Amino acid sequence: PSLFRKKANRDLRLLRLDYLAYPDDPAVFFHTGMTYIRIGDFSAALENFLQSLKRVRENFEWVRKLYSYLYQCLRRLGQLEQALAVTAEGLGRFPDDPDLLVLGQVENIRVVSPAGFLRLTLSV
């Protein structure tokens, strides 16, 4: 395996140890999800991000990113409605977050395909 993959596998081993020591720590699930995103396993990343969201009780700074990562996973897995719903939930907690505001604009995008061309139209 590549050096990148070896590092990701090492990180996952260390995160498993963290999980054994702190099984209810939302940050452990968050970092595990980030590691799975790095290796392209969006299903595993999504599971960990959802566990993190379920356990988080405070609005730590990293929770803003949690919503963005959830959106990314859901979008990659073809679950657009859920992706938009999680973005709306994130905006409810962090209404001024620039990443979530941009993701929220996805609802205003319309995909039109006249004459076989794909055109994105933004509603302003």
Salt bridges, closest charged atoms under 4 A:
ASP11 OD1 - ARG10 NH2 2.79
ASP11 OD2 - ARG38 NH2 2.91
ASP24 OD1 - ARG55 NE 3.53
GLU61 OE2 - ARG64 NE 3.37
ASP97 OD1 - ARG64 NH1 3.47
ASP99 OD2 - LYS65 NZ 2.33
